[in-house]
Amino acid sequence: MPSATGTRTVVSRRLIVGLEIHVELATRTKMFTRAPNLAHPGNFDAAPNSLVDPVVLALPGTLPVMNREAVEMSLMVGLALHCHIAGHAKWDRKNYFYPDLPKGYQISQYDQPLCGEGWHTLRSGRRIGIIRAHLEEDTGKLGHELPGGHSADGSLVDFNRAGTPLLEIVTAPDFGSAEEVVAFGEELRDLCRFVGVTEGIMQKGHMRFEPNVNVALTLDDGSEVRTPIVEIKNLNSFRAVRGAIEHELVRQEAEWCATGREMGPGAKSTRGWDDVSLETVLQREKEDAHDYRYFPDPDLVGVDVDDAWLDRIRARIPTLPAAHHARFSAWGLTEKDIRQLLDDPALATWLCEGHAVAGGAAEDGYALAKLLLNNVMKLANERGCGPAALGLSASQAAGILALRKAEAIGAQAVDPVLAALCGTPGTARQAAERLGVLQVRDESALDGWVDAAIAGNDQAAADVRAGKMAAIGRLVGAVMKQSGGRANAKDAQARLLQRLGNGS
């Protein structure tokens, strides 16, 4: 593509992306006050401006008090991302005006954040650098519609979100494609959910992604130019992340060819993403750090992190998604099944507990995962609840598998036993005994069921005698019906073939 001057032509392009990710921490209260936190599950449906107090509204005479749990949650994420943890961190005021920012500044961290350089290895094997992860408070939220969707004469402000603990994770510009950015975003969401610091519901803004995008253009004379960096604000879906980055790759090259404008001081800008037109829209020129006039917050003491405190926090970190992914892959599960398990940390933990009870072999893990993803999920859908609400313990589920492996129950008995165990104490065997579905291995009883099945299915019996083995299924089904599901299907088939002259 020729440039604006017509003297230089683009022969190749290389995408460069860094990420800023804002994670709302699910503490019970807000960052610097005891007001309830909108990001906590108990407050998701709070009415507008109901989660406020004098500190949130920045009324005269109020002072902030740091939320210790928010600091510990941030350190857990930092440790999981292999970040250097600061021995001392401080709070700074980031000064700018916006209607949803009550104080006229945001309490954040500038030059001494809690978590410094770290890294995360994608499942593809690519390592993404982490520059920092700093803790701050969220702003409020502006709306432009009245309840019911009617247009408002002006803008409405809801301060419920203001003061929410917000962990901002900043990556190095290590991404070379939109696919890598989305993969990192999904893996980071999994990590934060497993560590237990956020619910990670994108639609509620629990995680917001802001890609910083520019393009390196190689020209026909061998030189390289870089387009101005664009920060795309507040993306809360991976579809939007992918679409915005791919759009910018094309738009920035076209803009350079039209204007020749390159990266330099004051060249940064912010853009929003339009989900309807599927394009980015200019919002404003981007401020540099000095424009925010950072200075240490005089109302807050710093945070000193000693080794003993850090050891206690490290002990709280559970098995992380990368380890679960490797384990589930070794069991032979598909990527689709693994994705479903990692979407809910409770499911992955439950599955690993049951695997240990079942014996610890790969085949046990695979069988238990299929029981969870198929039978348990089906029952949960029928009852209109999540799988955790069923009240089925991992050891009870492992007991069902043990009965199946020992051929003590048939396949058709799995769902009834599963339903009987939900929300009740006792073992799978006890439930099977109550339901009368334990398989009977009594030969005289089996002979009676086989005789009745042959007598009631003359044509199928004749077909089997004639070598038409497809008919054996009808006869086995008849035996199972006669026995009320208590016969062993393999034993029944062997006895039928023996009786009809096709057995050994």
C-alpha positions as CSV (number, residue, x, y, z in Angstrom):
1,M,0.0,0.0,0.0
2,P,1.6,3.4,-1.0
3,S,2.0,6.1,1.6
4,A,0.6,9.6,1.5
5,T,3.7,10.9,-0.3
6,G,3.6,8.1,-2.8
7,T,7.3,7.5,-2.4
8,R,7.3,4.7,0.1
9,T,5.3,1.5,0.1
10,V,4.3,-0.9,2.9
11,V,5.6,-4.4,2.2
12,S,4.7,-6.0,5.5
13,R,3.1,-5.2,8.9
14,R,3.5,-6.5,12.4
15,L,0.9,-6.1,15.1
16,I,2.2,-5.0,18.6
17,V,-0.2,-5.2,21.6
18,G,0.1,-4.7,25.3
19,L,-2.7,-5.1,27.7
20,E,-4.1,-3.2,30.7
21,I,-6.6,-5.4,32.6
22,H,-8.8,-4.1,35.4
23,V,-10.0,-6.8,37.8
24,E,-12.7,-5.9,40.3
25,L,-11.9,-7.7,43.6
26,A,-14.8,-9.4,45.3
27,T,-14.1,-8.2,48.8
28,R,-17.1,-7.8,51.1
29,T,-16.5,-4.0,51.5
30,K,-14.8,-1.3,49.3
31,M,-11.2,-0.4,49.1
32,F,-11.1,2.5,51.6
33,T,-14.4,2.2,53.5
34,R,-16.8,-0.3,55.0
35,A,-19.5,0.5,52.4
36,P,-20.6,-2.7,50.6
37,N,-18.8,-3.7,47.5
38,L,-20.7,-4.0,44.2
39,A,-18.3,-6.7,43.0
40,H,-19.2,-9.0,45.9
41,P,-21.9,-11.7,44.9
42,G,-24.2,-10.5,47.6
43,N,-24.5,-7.0,46.1
44,F,-24.9,-7.7,42.3
45,D,-28.5,-6.5,42.2
46,A,-28.1,-3.5,44.4
47,A,-30.3,-0.5,43.5
48,P,-28.4,2.5,42.0
49,N,-26.5,4.7,44.6
50,S,-27.4,2.3,47.5
51,L,-23.8,1.2,48.2
52,V,-22.5,4.6,49.2
53,D,-21.4,6.4,52.3
54,P,-19.6,9.7,53.1
55,V,-16.2,8.3,52.1
56,V,-17.4,7.1,48.7
57,L,-19.1,10.5,48.1
58,A,-15.9,12.3,49.3
59,L,-17.8,14.4,51.8
60,P,-15.8,16.9,53.8
61,G,-13.9,15.5,56.8
62,T,-13.9,11.9,55.6
63,L,-10.7,9.8,55.6
64,P,-9.8,6.5,53.8
65,V,-8.9,3.4,55.6
66,M,-7.2,0.6,53.6
67,N,-8.9,-2.8,53.0
68,R,-6.4,-5.5,54.1
69,E,-8.2,-8.3,52.3
70,A,-8.0,-6.4,49.0
71,V,-4.2,-6.1,49.5
72,E,-4.0,-9.8,50.2
73,M,-6.1,-10.7,47.1
74,S,-3.8,-8.5,45.0
75,L,-0.7,-10.2,46.3
76,M,-2.2,-13.7,45.6
77,V,-2.6,-12.7,41.9
78,G,0.9,-11.2,41.9
79,L,2.3,-14.4,43.2
80,A,0.4,-16.5,40.7
81,L,1.8,-14.3,37.9
82,H,5.4,-14.7,39.2
83,C,5.6,-11.0,40.1
84,H,8.2,-9.5,42.2
85,I,6.5,-8.5,45.4
86,A,7.5,-5.1,46.8
87,G,8.7,-4.9,50.4
88,H,7.1,-1.5,50.6
89,A,4.3,0.0,48.4
90,K,2.7,3.4,48.7
91,W,-0.5,5.1,47.6
92,D,-0.7,8.0,45.2
93,R,-3.3,10.4,44.0
94,K,-4.0,10.3,40.3
95,N,-5.6,13.7,39.5
96,Y,-8.2,14.1,36.7
97,F,-11.7,15.3,36.5
98,Y,-14.7,13.2,35.4
99,P,-18.3,13.4,36.7
100,D,-18.2,9.8,38.1
101,L,-15.1,10.5,40.2
102,P,-16.4,12.1,43.4
103,K,-13.0,13.3,44.9
104,G,-11.6,14.7,41.6
105,Y,-8.7,12.2,42.0
106,Q,-8.3,8.5,42.1
107,I,-6.3,6.7,44.9
108,S,-3.9,4.5,43.0
109,Q,-0.2,3.4,43.0
110,Y,2.3,5.0,40.7
111,D,6.0,4.4,41.2
112,Q,5.9,1.9,44.1
113,P,3.2,-0.7,43.2
114,L,2.5,-3.9,45.2
115,C,3.5,-6.2,42.4
116,G,6.4,-5.6,40.0
117,E,7.7,-7.5,37.0
118,G,6.5,-11.1,36.4
119,W,5.3,-13.4,33.6
120,H,2.6,-15.8,32.5
121,T,3.2,-18.7,30.1
122,L,0.4,-19.3,27.7
123,R,-0.7,-22.9,27.0
124,S,0.8,-22.4,23.5
125,G,4.2,-22.0,25.3
126,R,4.6,-18.3,24.6
127,R,5.7,-16.3,27.6
128,I,4.0,-12.9,28.2
129,G,5.8,-10.4,30.4
130,I,4.0,-8.7,33.3
131,I,5.2,-5.1,33.9
132,R,3.3,-4.5,37.1
133,A,0.0,-5.1,39.0
134,H,-1.1,-2.2,41.1
135,L,-4.1,-1.7,43.4
136,E,-6.5,1.2,43.2
137,E,-10.1,2.2,43.5
138,D,-12.7,2.1,40.8
139,T,-14.8,5.0,39.6
140,G,-18.6,5.4,39.4
141,K,-20.6,4.8,36.3
142,L,-22.4,7.2,34.0
143,G,-25.7,6.3,32.3
144,H,-27.7,8.0,29.6
145,E,-31.0,6.3,29.9
146,L,-33.8,6.3,32.5
147,P,-35.1,3.0,33.9
148,G,-37.1,1.2,31.2
149,G,-34.8,2.5,28.5
150,H,-36.2,6.0,28.1
151,S,-33.8,8.7,27.2
152,A,-32.6,11.1,29.9
153,D,-32.3,14.8,29.7
154,G,-28.6,14.7,30.6
155,S,-26.5,12.0,32.2
156,L,-27.2,9.9,35.3
157,V,-24.4,8.9,37.7
158,D,-24.4,5.7,39.8
159,F,-21.7,5.7,42.6
160,N,-22.3,2.0,43.6
161,R,-19.1,1.0,41.7
162,A,-17.0,3.9,43.1
163,G,-14.4,2.8,45.6
164,T,-14.5,-0.9,44.5
165,P,-11.0,-2.5,44.9
166,L,-9.5,-2.6,41.4
167,L,-6.3,-4.5,40.5
168,E,-4.8,-3.2,37.3
169,I,-2.5,-5.7,35.6
170,V,-0.2,-4.3,32.9
171,T,1.5,-6.6,30.4
172,A,4.5,-5.9,28.2
173,P,3.7,-5.4,24.5
174,D,4.4,-9.0,23.8
175,F,1.3,-10.0,21.8
176,G,1.5,-10.4,18.1
177,S,-2.1,-11.4,17.3
178,A,-5.6,-10.9,18.5
179,E,-5.8,-14.7,19.1
180,E,-2.9,-14.5,21.6
181,V,-4.6,-11.6,23.5
182,V,-7.9,-13.5,23.8
183,A,-6.0,-16.6,25.0
184,F,-4.2,-14.6,27.6
185,G,-7.5,-13.0,28.7
186,E,-9.2,-16.3,29.1
187,E,-6.3,-17.8,31.0
188,L,-6.0,-14.8,33.3
189,R,-9.8,-14.9,34.0
190,D,-9.4,-18.6,34.9
191,L,-6.5,-17.8,37.2
192,C,-8.3,-15.0,39.0
193,R,-11.4,-17.2,39.5
194,F,-9.3,-20.1,40.9
195,V,-7.4,-17.8,43.3
196,G,-10.9,-16.6,44.4
197,V,-10.4,-12.9,44.0
198,T,-13.2,-12.1,41.5
199,E,-16.4,-13.7,40.1
200,G,-15.0,-12.7,36.7
201,I,-18.4,-12.0,35.1
202,M,-17.5,-9.9,32.1
203,Q,-21.0,-8.5,31.5
204,K,-20.9,-7.0,35.0
205,G,-17.5,-5.4,34.4
206,H,-15.6,-7.6,36.8
207,M,-12.8,-7.7,34.3
208,R,-12.3,-5.0,31.7
209,F,-9.6,-5.2,29.0
210,E,-7.8,-2.2,27.4
211,P,-5.5,-3.2,24.6
212,N,-2.7,-0.7,23.6
213,V,-2.3,-1.3,19.9
214,N,0.1,-0.1,17.2
215,V,1.6,-1.5,14.1
216,A,5.2,-1.8,12.9
217,L,5.2,-1.2,9.1
218,T,8.2,-2.4,7.0
219,L,8.6,-0.2,3.9
220,D,10.1,-1.0,0.5
221,D,13.3,0.7,1.3
222,G,13.9,-1.6,4.3
223,S,13.1,1.0,7.0
224,E,10.5,0.5,9.7
225,V,7.9,2.9,11.0
226,R,5.5,2.6,13.9
227,T,2.0,4.0,14.0
228,P,0.8,5.9,17.1
229,I,-0.4,3.8,20.0
230,V,-4.1,3.6,20.5
231,E,-5.6,2.5,23.8
232,I,-9.1,0.9,23.3
233,K,-11.1,1.4,26.5
234,N,-13.3,-0.8,28.6
235,L,-13.8,-3.9,26.6
236,N,-15.9,-6.4,28.5
237,S,-16.1,-9.4,26.1
238,F,-13.5,-11.4,24.3
239,R,-15.5,-10.9,21.1
240,A,-15.0,-7.2,21.5
241,V,-11.3,-7.6,22.3
242,R,-10.7,-9.7,19.2
243,G,-12.8,-7.4,16.9
244,A,-11.2,-4.1,18.2
245,I,-7.6,-5.3,17.7
246,E,-8.2,-6.7,14.3
247,H,-10.0,-3.5,13.2
248,E,-7.1,-1.4,14.5
249,L,-4.5,-3.4,12.6
250,V,-6.2,-2.5,9.3
251,R,-7.2,1.1,10.3
252,Q,-3.8,2.1,11.6
253,E,-2.0,1.0,8.4
254,A,-4.5,2.9,6.3
255,E,-4.2,6.0,8.4
256,W,-0.4,6.0,8.2
257,C,-0.6,5.6,4.4
258,A,-3.0,8.6,4.3
259,T,-1.2,10.9,6.8
260,G,2.3,9.6,7.4
261,R,1.8,10.2,11.1
262,E,4.2,8.1,13.3
263,M,4.5,7.3,17.0
264,G,5.9,10.2,19.0
265,P,5.3,12.5,22.0
266,G,1.6,13.4,22.3
267,A,0.6,11.0,19.6
268,K,-1.3,8.5,21.7
269,S,-5.1,8.4,21.7
270,T,-7.9,6.5,23.2
271,R,-10.8,4.9,21.2
272,G,-13.9,3.1,22.1
273,W,-15.4,0.0,20.4
274,D,-18.8,0.1,18.7
275,D,-20.4,-3.3,18.8
276,V,-22.9,-2.3,16.2
277,S,-20.7,-0.8,13.5
278,L,-17.8,-3.1,14.5
279,E,-15.2,-0.3,14.5
280,T,-13.3,1.8,16.9
281,V,-14.3,5.4,17.6
282,L,-12.0,8.3,18.6
283,Q,-12.6,9.4,22.2
284,R,-9.7,11.8,23.1
285,E,-6.0,12.3,22.9
286,K,-4.2,10.2,25.6
287,E,-2.6,11.8,28.6
288,D,0.9,11.0,29.5
289,A,1.8,10.1,33.1
290,H,2.9,13.7,34.0
291,D,-0.6,15.0,33.0
292,Y,-2.1,13.2,36.0
293,R,0.1,15.1,38.5
294,Y,0.7,12.1,40.7
295,F,1.7,12.7,44.2
296,P,1.8,10.5,47.4
297,D,-1.6,10.4,49.2
298,P,-1.1,12.2,52.5
299,D,-4.0,10.4,54.2
300,L,-2.7,6.8,53.8
301,V,0.3,5.0,55.2
302,G,2.2,2.7,52.9
303,V,2.0,-1.1,52.8
304,D,5.0,-3.1,54.2
305,V,5.0,-6.8,53.1
306,D,7.3,-9.0,55.2
307,D,8.2,-12.6,54.5
308,A,5.9,-14.0,57.2
309,W,2.8,-12.3,55.8
310,L,3.8,-13.3,52.2
311,D,4.1,-16.9,53.3
312,R,0.6,-16.9,54.8
313,I,-0.7,-15.4,51.5
314,R,1.2,-17.9,49.4
315,A,-0.3,-20.8,51.4
316,R,-3.8,-19.6,50.4
317,I,-3.2,-20.1,46.6
318,P,-4.9,-23.3,45.4
319,T,-4.0,-25.5,42.4
320,L,-3.9,-23.1,39.4
321,P,-5.7,-23.6,36.1
322,A,-2.5,-24.5,34.2
323,A,-1.9,-27.5,36.5
324,H,-5.5,-28.6,36.2
325,H,-5.3,-28.3,32.4
326,A,-2.2,-30.5,32.2
327,R,-3.9,-33.1,34.5
328,F,-7.2,-33.2,32.5
329,S,-5.3,-33.4,29.2
330,A,-3.4,-36.4,30.5
331,W,-6.7,-38.1,31.3
332,G,-7.6,-37.8,27.6
333,L,-10.3,-35.1,27.9
334,T,-11.0,-32.9,24.9
335,E,-10.2,-29.2,24.9
336,K,-13.9,-28.5,24.9
337,D,-14.5,-30.5,28.0
338,I,-11.5,-29.0,29.8
339,R,-12.7,-25.5,28.9
340,Q,-16.1,-26.3,30.6
341,L,-14.4,-27.6,33.7
342,L,-12.0,-24.6,34.0
343,D,-14.9,-22.2,33.6
344,D,-16.0,-23.2,37.2
345,P,-13.2,-23.6,39.8
346,A,-15.6,-25.6,42.0
347,L,-16.1,-28.2,39.3
348,A,-12.4,-28.7,38.8
349,T,-11.7,-29.0,42.5
350,W,-14.6,-31.4,42.9
351,L,-13.4,-33.6,40.1
352,C,-9.8,-33.8,41.5
353,E,-11.2,-34.8,44.9
354,G,-13.3,-37.5,43.3
355,H,-10.4,-38.7,41.2
356,A,-8.3,-39.3,44.3
357,V,-11.1,-41.3,45.9
358,A,-11.7,-43.3,42.7
359,G,-8.1,-44.6,42.6
360,G,-6.1,-41.9,40.9
361,A,-5.7,-43.6,37.5
362,A,-6.1,-41.6,34.3
363,E,-9.1,-43.8,33.3
364,D,-10.8,-43.0,36.6
365,G,-10.4,-39.3,36.0
366,Y,-11.8,-39.6,32.5
367,A,-14.8,-41.6,33.7
368,L,-15.5,-39.3,36.6
369,A,-15.2,-36.2,34.3
370,K,-17.7,-37.7,31.9
371,L,-20.1,-38.5,34.7
372,L,-19.9,-34.9,35.8
373,L,-20.2,-33.3,32.4
374,N,-23.0,-35.6,31.2
375,N,-25.1,-37.1,34.0
376,V,-24.5,-34.5,36.8
377,M,-24.9,-31.5,34.4
378,K,-28.1,-33.1,33.0
379,L,-29.6,-33.5,36.4
380,A,-28.6,-29.9,37.4
381,N,-30.3,-28.6,34.2
382,E,-33.5,-30.6,34.9
383,R,-33.6,-29.1,38.5
384,G,-32.8,-25.6,37.3
385,C,-29.7,-25.2,39.5
386,G,-25.9,-25.3,39.3
387,P,-24.1,-28.6,39.9
388,A,-22.9,-27.5,43.3
389,A,-26.5,-27.0,44.5
390,L,-27.2,-30.7,43.9
391,G,-25.3,-31.6,47.1
392,L,-23.5,-34.6,45.5
393,S,-20.1,-35.2,47.1
394,A,-17.1,-36.2,45.1
395,S,-16.8,-39.4,47.1
396,Q,-20.4,-40.4,46.4
397,A,-19.8,-39.9,42.6
398,A,-16.6,-42.0,42.8
399,G,-18.7,-44.6,44.5
400,I,-21.1,-44.8,41.5
401,L,-18.1,-45.4,39.3
402,A,-16.8,-48.1,41.6
403,L,-20.2,-49.9,41.4
404,R,-20.1,-49.7,37.6
405,K,-16.5,-50.9,37.4
406,A,-17.5,-53.9,39.6
407,E,-20.6,-54.5,37.4
408,A,-22.7,-54.1,40.5
409,I,-25.1,-51.8,38.7
410,G,-26.0,-51.4,35.1
411,A,-25.6,-48.2,33.0
412,Q,-29.3,-47.5,33.2
413,A,-29.1,-47.4,37.0
414,V,-26.5,-44.6,37.1
415,D,-29.0,-41.7,36.8
416,P,-31.4,-43.1,39.4
417,V,-28.6,-43.7,41.9
418,L,-27.2,-40.2,41.2
419,A,-30.5,-38.6,41.8
420,A,-31.0,-40.5,45.0
421,L,-27.7,-39.4,46.4
422,C,-28.1,-35.7,45.8
423,G,-28.5,-33.8,49.1
424,T,-28.5,-37.0,51.1
425,P,-25.9,-38.8,53.2
426,G,-24.8,-42.3,52.5
427,T,-22.8,-44.2,49.9
428,A,-23.6,-45.1,46.3
429,R,-24.1,-48.8,47.3
430,Q,-26.6,-47.9,50.0
431,A,-28.6,-45.8,47.5
432,A,-28.5,-48.6,45.0
433,E,-29.7,-51.1,47.6
434,R,-32.6,-48.7,48.5
435,L,-33.6,-48.5,44.8
436,G,-33.2,-52.2,44.3
437,V,-30.9,-51.8,41.3
438,L,-27.9,-53.8,42.5
439,Q,-27.3,-56.4,39.9
440,V,-28.2,-60.0,40.8
441,R,-25.5,-62.6,39.9
442,D,-27.7,-65.5,41.0
443,E,-27.6,-68.1,38.1
444,S,-31.0,-69.6,38.8
445,A,-32.6,-66.1,38.8
446,L,-30.8,-65.3,35.5
447,D,-32.0,-68.6,34.0
448,G,-35.6,-67.6,34.8
449,W,-35.3,-64.2,33.2
450,V,-33.6,-65.6,30.1
451,D,-36.3,-68.3,29.7
452,A,-39.0,-65.6,30.0
453,A,-37.2,-63.3,27.4
454,I,-36.9,-66.1,24.9
455,A,-40.5,-67.2,25.4
456,G,-41.8,-63.7,24.9
457,N,-39.7,-62.9,21.8
458,D,-40.0,-65.9,19.4
459,Q,-38.8,-64.0,16.3
460,A,-35.7,-62.5,17.9
461,A,-34.8,-65.9,19.3
462,A,-35.3,-67.5,15.9
463,D,-33.1,-64.8,14.3
464,V,-30.3,-65.4,16.8
465,R,-30.5,-69.2,16.2
466,A,-30.1,-68.4,12.4
467,G,-27.0,-66.4,13.1
468,K,-28.6,-62.9,12.8
469,M,-26.8,-61.5,15.8
470,A,-28.3,-58.0,15.5
471,A,-31.4,-59.5,17.2
472,I,-29.5,-60.3,20.5
473,G,-30.0,-56.7,21.6
474,R,-33.8,-57.2,21.8
475,L,-33.4,-60.3,23.9
476,V,-30.9,-58.7,26.3
477,G,-33.3,-55.8,26.7
478,A,-36.1,-58.2,27.5
479,V,-33.9,-59.8,30.2
480,M,-33.2,-56.5,31.7
481,K,-36.9,-55.6,31.7
482,Q,-37.8,-58.9,33.4
483,S,-35.1,-58.3,36.1
484,G,-36.1,-54.7,36.7
485,G,-32.5,-53.8,35.7
486,R,-30.9,-56.1,38.2
487,A,-29.4,-58.5,35.7
488,N,-25.9,-58.1,34.4
489,A,-26.2,-57.4,30.7
490,K,-23.0,-59.3,29.8
491,D,-24.1,-62.3,31.8
492,A,-27.5,-62.1,30.2
493,Q,-26.0,-62.0,26.6
494,A,-23.7,-64.9,27.3
495,R,-26.5,-67.1,28.8
496,L,-28.8,-66.2,25.8
497,L,-26.2,-67.2,23.3
498,Q,-25.5,-70.4,25.2
499,R,-29.2,-71.2,25.4
500,L,-29.8,-70.5,21.7
501,G,-26.9,-72.5,20.5
502,N,-24.5,-69.6,19.6
503,G,-22.4,-69.7,22.8
504,S,-19.2,-71.4,23.4
